[in-house]
Amino acid sequence: MKKPSLVFGFLVGLFAACLFFALLPSKGDGGSDVRLLKIAHSQPTSHPVHAGIVYFAERVAHYSGGRLRFTVFPNGQLGDEGQTLEQLQTGTLAVAKVGGAELGNFVPVAKVFSLPYLFRDEAHYWAALNGAVGRDMLEALATIEEEQPSGFRGLTYFDAGSRNFYAEKPIRTPEDLIGLKIRVQSDPVAIDTVRALGASPTPIAWGELYTALQQGVVDGAENNPPSFVSSRHFEVCKAFSFDHHSRVPDILMISSNLWDSLDEEARGWLDQAAAEASDFQRKAWQAGTEEAIKMMKAEGVQVYESEVPLFIEATESVRAKYASGPIKEFMDRIQKVAE
């Protein structure tokens, strides 16, 4: 787990003071008590994730009668996903959207989300996430190993589609990846997956990837269509290949400090708003994906369908490597879910 660097004692007091004042009630319209809270994510305001988060904030305000109000900070204004998770742990941030892959660096069991071909297809993905195993996964994120609290808890899942390869040439089979340098997240499962497929995994910060592709530091990357378009990577990569090697959800996370300070009624407002925001964001994601694919094609990107069975076979060693302990338990439960 990454931990904030608290070297001097006075910093501890500073964080505590920040939390204290962040959660102090203030007087809003009509004299009612109002908590003004922060919610952060790393995507631009044109992204479906932003639409889902704004909707969540609106629903929380509605159910709370304006007593809980969120200010949304998009575009990584409060830091990258790792940094926002650290802020959740200290209580200086109320809610953040993070990817399942980044969570794996904090809570080991979350690595299950990154496993290649864990989900058979989109229907299986949502059947698992919206069922008992998905709810249990959200609960599991509240603790690390040996019951040590993580400092945050999961509220709901947002759609992040499937991750696929893009480069200057199509990636139809694993053989097409041999010798290529492919940008990956700083996620051990993603690194192992790309290596198993024959490419050289190269972790690079998302904000630096456009230049890295443009200058040939890497030959390609992997992500979903909305992110491919919003980052304008279509300007430097003209082949997008649907191999669906992973389906890693985005997850709305809340600080345990905030959650523990709320009564059951307030927690109910957040849970209901989160459920509605997940449904809303899924619709926004579908529309955004369709629009992104249209834009890709209009910009001269060739879209390909890869030979998925070959990719499944090539990544068997990755699934086997992580199939132990709690990760294996969730793997087995997910694989048993009927669509």
C-alpha positions as CSV (number, residue, x, y, z in Angstrom):
1,M,0.0,0.0,0.0
2,K,1.2,3.5,-0.7
3,K,1.3,5.6,2.4
4,P,1.4,9.4,2.7
5,S,4.8,10.7,3.9
6,L,4.1,12.0,7.4
7,V,7.7,12.9,8.5
8,F,7.1,15.6,11.0
9,G,4.6,15.6,13.8
10,F,3.0,18.9,12.9
11,L,1.9,17.4,9.5
12,V,-0.2,14.9,11.3
13,G,-1.9,17.8,13.1
14,L,-2.3,19.6,9.7
15,F,-4.1,16.7,8.1
16,A,-6.4,16.3,11.2
17,A,-7.2,20.0,11.0
18,C,-8.0,19.8,7.3
19,L,-10.3,16.9,7.9
20,F,-12.0,18.7,10.9
21,F,-12.7,21.9,8.9
22,A,-13.7,19.9,5.7
23,L,-16.4,18.2,7.7
24,L,-17.6,21.1,9.7
25,P,-21.3,21.9,8.9
26,S,-22.0,25.4,7.5
27,K,-25.3,27.2,7.1
28,G,-26.9,27.0,3.7
29,D,-30.1,28.2,2.3
30,G,-32.9,28.3,4.9
31,G,-30.4,27.9,7.7
32,S,-30.0,24.1,7.3
33,D,-26.7,22.5,8.0
34,V,-24.6,21.9,4.9
35,R,-21.4,19.9,4.4
36,L,-19.3,21.1,1.4
37,L,-17.3,18.2,0.1
38,K,-14.8,17.5,-2.7
39,I,-15.0,14.8,-5.4
40,A,-12.2,14.2,-7.9
41,H,-11.4,12.3,-11.1
42,S,-8.8,12.3,-13.8
43,Q,-10.9,12.6,-16.9
44,P,-11.9,15.7,-19.0
45,T,-15.3,17.1,-18.6
46,S,-16.3,15.7,-22.0
47,H,-15.8,12.1,-20.7
48,P,-18.7,9.8,-19.7
49,V,-17.1,9.4,-16.3
50,H,-17.5,13.1,-15.6
51,A,-21.2,13.0,-16.6
52,G,-21.7,10.1,-14.1
53,I,-19.9,11.9,-11.3
54,V,-21.8,15.2,-11.8
55,Y,-25.0,13.1,-11.7
56,F,-23.9,11.5,-8.5
57,A,-23.3,14.9,-6.9
58,E,-26.7,16.1,-8.1
59,R,-28.5,13.1,-6.6
60,V,-26.7,13.4,-3.3
61,A,-27.8,17.0,-3.1
62,H,-31.4,16.0,-4.0
63,Y,-31.7,13.2,-1.4
64,S,-30.0,15.2,1.4
65,G,-32.1,18.2,0.8
66,G,-28.9,20.2,0.0
67,R,-27.2,19.2,3.2
68,L,-24.4,17.3,1.4
69,R,-23.0,19.2,-1.5
70,F,-20.1,18.1,-3.7
71,T,-17.7,20.2,-5.8
72,V,-16.4,18.2,-8.7
73,F,-12.7,18.5,-9.6
74,P,-12.0,16.8,-13.0
75,N,-8.9,16.6,-15.2
76,G,-6.7,15.4,-12.4
77,Q,-6.8,18.8,-10.7
78,L,-6.2,17.2,-7.3
79,G,-3.6,14.7,-8.5
80,D,-3.5,11.4,-10.2
81,E,-5.5,8.4,-9.1
82,G,-2.9,7.2,-6.7
83,Q,-2.7,10.6,-5.1
84,T,-6.4,10.9,-4.7
85,L,-6.5,7.5,-3.0
86,E,-3.9,8.8,-0.6
87,Q,-6.1,11.8,0.0
88,L,-9.1,9.6,0.7
89,Q,-6.9,7.8,3.3
90,T,-6.1,11.0,5.1
91,G,-9.6,12.3,4.8
92,T,-8.6,15.5,2.9
93,L,-10.8,14.3,0.0
94,A,-14.3,12.9,0.3
95,V,-14.9,10.9,-2.9
96,A,-12.8,9.9,-5.9
97,K,-13.2,7.8,-9.0
98,V,-10.3,5.5,-9.5
99,G,-9.6,2.5,-11.8
100,G,-9.5,-1.0,-10.6
101,A,-5.9,-1.3,-11.7
102,E,-4.7,1.5,-9.5
103,L,-6.6,0.1,-6.6
104,G,-4.6,-3.1,-6.9
105,N,-1.5,-1.1,-5.8
106,F,-3.3,-0.3,-2.5
107,V,-5.5,-3.3,-1.9
108,P,-4.0,-6.6,-3.3
109,V,-7.3,-8.3,-3.9
110,A,-8.3,-5.6,-6.4
111,K,-5.7,-7.1,-8.8
112,V,-8.5,-9.5,-9.7
113,F,-10.1,-6.7,-11.8
114,S,-7.0,-6.5,-14.1
115,L,-6.8,-10.2,-14.9
116,P,-7.0,-10.8,-18.7
117,Y,-10.3,-12.4,-19.9
118,L,-11.7,-12.7,-16.4
119,F,-15.1,-11.7,-17.8
120,R,-16.5,-13.6,-20.8
121,D,-18.1,-10.5,-22.3
122,E,-20.0,-7.4,-21.3
123,A,-23.1,-9.2,-20.1
124,H,-21.1,-11.4,-17.8
125,Y,-19.1,-8.4,-16.6
126,W,-22.2,-6.5,-15.4
127,A,-23.9,-9.7,-14.1
128,A,-20.9,-10.2,-11.8
129,L,-20.5,-6.5,-10.8
130,N,-24.2,-6.0,-10.1
131,G,-24.5,-9.3,-8.2
132,A,-23.4,-10.6,-4.8
133,V,-19.8,-11.0,-5.9
134,G,-19.6,-7.4,-7.0
135,R,-21.0,-6.2,-3.7
136,D,-18.6,-8.3,-1.8
137,M,-15.7,-6.9,-3.8
138,L,-16.7,-3.4,-2.8
139,E,-16.7,-4.4,0.8
140,A,-13.3,-6.1,0.4
141,L,-11.8,-2.8,-0.7
142,A,-12.3,-1.4,2.9
143,T,-9.5,-3.7,4.2
144,I,-6.0,-4.6,3.1
145,E,-4.4,-7.8,4.2
146,E,-4.9,-9.1,7.8
147,E,-7.9,-6.9,8.3
148,Q,-5.8,-3.7,8.2
149,P,-8.2,-0.8,7.1
150,S,-7.5,0.7,3.7
151,G,-8.9,4.1,4.6
152,F,-11.6,4.0,1.9
153,R,-14.5,1.9,0.8
154,G,-16.3,1.3,-2.5
155,L,-19.6,2.9,-3.4
156,T,-20.4,1.6,-6.9
157,Y,-19.0,0.7,-10.3
158,F,-18.7,2.8,-13.4
159,D,-18.4,1.4,-16.9
160,A,-14.9,1.7,-18.4
161,G,-15.5,-0.7,-21.3
162,S,-12.9,-3.1,-22.4
163,R,-9.2,-2.4,-23.0
164,N,-7.8,-2.9,-26.5
165,F,-4.6,-2.4,-28.3
166,Y,-3.8,0.5,-30.7
167,A,-0.7,1.3,-32.7
168,E,0.3,2.1,-36.3
169,K,-0.5,-1.4,-37.4
170,P,-3.4,-3.8,-36.5
171,I,-3.0,-6.2,-33.6
172,R,-5.1,-9.2,-34.8
173,T,-3.1,-12.0,-33.1
174,P,-0.5,-12.1,-30.3
175,E,2.2,-12.5,-33.0
176,D,1.4,-9.0,-34.1
177,L,2.6,-7.7,-30.7
178,I,6.0,-9.4,-30.8
179,G,8.8,-6.8,-30.6
180,L,6.5,-3.9,-29.9
181,K,6.9,-1.5,-26.9
182,I,3.4,-1.1,-25.5
183,R,2.5,1.5,-22.9
184,V,0.8,0.0,-19.8
185,Q,-0.4,1.3,-16.5
186,S,1.9,0.8,-13.4
187,D,0.0,-2.4,-12.7
188,P,1.8,-5.7,-12.3
189,V,-1.1,-7.6,-13.9
190,A,-1.2,-5.4,-17.0
191,I,2.6,-5.7,-17.2
192,D,2.4,-9.5,-17.1
193,T,-0.4,-9.6,-19.6
194,V,1.4,-7.6,-22.2
195,R,4.6,-9.6,-21.7
196,A,2.7,-12.9,-22.0
197,L,1.4,-11.6,-25.4
198,G,5.0,-11.1,-26.7
199,A,5.3,-7.3,-26.3
200,S,7.6,-5.2,-24.1
201,P,5.4,-3.5,-21.4
202,T,6.4,0.1,-20.8
203,P,4.8,2.0,-17.9
204,I,4.3,5.6,-18.8
205,A,2.1,8.3,-17.1
206,W,-1.1,8.8,-19.1
207,G,-0.4,12.5,-19.5
208,E,2.9,11.8,-21.1
209,L,1.7,9.1,-23.5
210,Y,0.8,11.3,-26.5
211,T,4.3,12.6,-26.7
212,A,5.7,9.1,-26.2
213,L,3.7,7.8,-29.1
214,Q,4.5,10.7,-31.2
215,Q,8.3,10.4,-30.6
216,G,8.3,6.6,-30.9
217,V,9.2,6.0,-27.3
218,V,6.5,3.3,-27.4
219,D,4.9,1.7,-30.5
220,G,1.4,1.5,-29.1
221,A,-0.9,1.4,-26.0
222,E,-4.1,-0.1,-24.8
223,N,-7.3,1.5,-23.6
224,N,-11.0,2.0,-24.5
225,P,-12.4,4.1,-27.4
226,P,-13.6,7.2,-25.3
227,S,-10.1,7.5,-23.7
228,F,-8.4,7.0,-27.1
229,V,-10.5,9.9,-28.5
230,S,-10.4,12.3,-25.5
231,S,-6.6,12.0,-25.4
232,R,-6.4,12.5,-29.2
233,H,-4.2,9.5,-29.6
234,F,-6.0,8.9,-33.0
235,E,-3.7,11.6,-34.3
236,V,-0.6,9.3,-33.9
237,C,-2.1,5.8,-34.0
238,K,-4.2,4.8,-36.9
239,A,-5.1,1.2,-36.1
240,F,-7.4,0.3,-33.2
241,S,-7.9,-3.5,-32.5
242,F,-10.7,-4.8,-30.4
243,D,-9.2,-7.8,-28.5
244,H,-11.0,-7.0,-25.2
245,H,-8.1,-8.3,-23.2
246,S,-9.4,-6.8,-19.9
247,R,-12.5,-5.2,-18.5
248,V,-11.4,-3.1,-15.5
249,P,-14.2,-1.1,-13.9
250,D,-13.9,2.4,-12.6
251,I,-15.0,2.5,-9.0
252,L,-16.4,5.4,-7.0
253,M,-14.6,5.4,-3.7
254,I,-15.4,7.3,-0.4
255,S,-13.1,8.2,2.4
256,S,-13.6,6.0,5.5
257,N,-13.2,9.1,7.6
258,L,-16.2,10.6,6.0
259,W,-18.3,7.4,5.8
260,D,-17.7,6.7,9.5
261,S,-18.8,10.3,10.4
262,L,-22.2,9.8,8.7
263,D,-25.4,8.4,10.2
264,E,-27.4,5.7,8.6
265,E,-29.7,8.1,6.8
266,A,-26.8,10.0,5.2
267,R,-25.2,6.7,4.2
268,G,-28.5,5.8,2.5
269,W,-28.4,9.0,0.5
270,L,-25.0,8.2,-0.8
271,D,-25.8,4.6,-1.6
272,Q,-28.9,5.5,-3.5
273,A,-27.2,8.3,-5.4
274,A,-24.3,5.9,-6.3
275,A,-26.7,3.2,-7.6
276,E,-28.5,5.7,-9.8
277,A,-25.3,7.3,-11.0
278,S,-23.9,3.9,-12.0
279,D,-27.0,3.3,-14.2
280,F,-26.8,6.8,-15.6
281,Q,-23.0,6.5,-16.4
282,R,-23.5,3.2,-18.1
283,K,-25.9,4.9,-20.6
284,A,-23.5,7.8,-21.0
285,W,-20.7,5.3,-21.6
286,Q,-22.5,3.5,-24.3
287,A,-23.4,6.7,-26.1
288,G,-19.9,8.0,-25.6
289,T,-18.3,4.8,-27.0
290,E,-20.5,4.8,-30.1
291,E,-19.6,8.5,-30.7
292,A,-15.9,7.8,-30.1
293,I,-15.9,5.0,-32.7
294,K,-17.5,7.3,-35.2
295,M,-15.0,10.0,-34.6
296,M,-12.1,7.5,-34.8
297,K,-13.2,6.4,-38.2
298,A,-13.8,9.9,-39.4
299,E,-10.2,10.7,-38.4
300,G,-8.9,7.9,-40.5
301,V,-8.5,5.2,-37.9
302,Q,-8.9,1.7,-39.1
303,V,-10.9,-0.5,-36.6
304,Y,-10.2,-4.2,-36.4
305,E,-11.6,-7.3,-34.6
306,S,-8.9,-9.4,-33.2
307,E,-8.8,-13.2,-32.9
308,V,-9.8,-13.3,-29.2
309,P,-9.4,-17.1,-28.6
310,L,-5.7,-16.8,-29.4
311,F,-5.3,-14.0,-26.8
312,I,-7.2,-16.0,-24.2
313,E,-4.8,-18.9,-24.7
314,A,-1.7,-16.8,-24.6
315,T,-2.6,-15.2,-21.3
316,E,-3.5,-18.4,-19.4
317,S,-0.2,-18.2,-17.5
318,V,-1.2,-14.7,-16.1
319,R,-4.5,-15.9,-14.7
320,A,-2.7,-18.9,-13.2
321,K,0.0,-16.7,-11.6
322,Y,-2.5,-14.7,-9.6
323,A,-4.9,-17.6,-8.8
324,S,-4.3,-17.9,-5.1
325,G,-5.8,-16.7,-1.8
326,P,-8.7,-14.1,-1.9
327,I,-8.0,-13.3,-5.6
328,K,-8.6,-17.0,-6.6
329,E,-11.8,-17.0,-4.5
330,F,-13.2,-14.0,-6.4
331,M,-12.0,-15.4,-9.7
332,D,-13.9,-18.7,-9.1
333,R,-17.0,-16.8,-8.0
334,I,-16.9,-14.5,-11.0
335,Q,-16.4,-17.4,-13.4
336,K,-19.5,-19.2,-12.0
337,V,-21.8,-16.2,-12.5
338,A,-24.4,-16.8,-15.2
339,E,-25.2,-14.0,-17.6
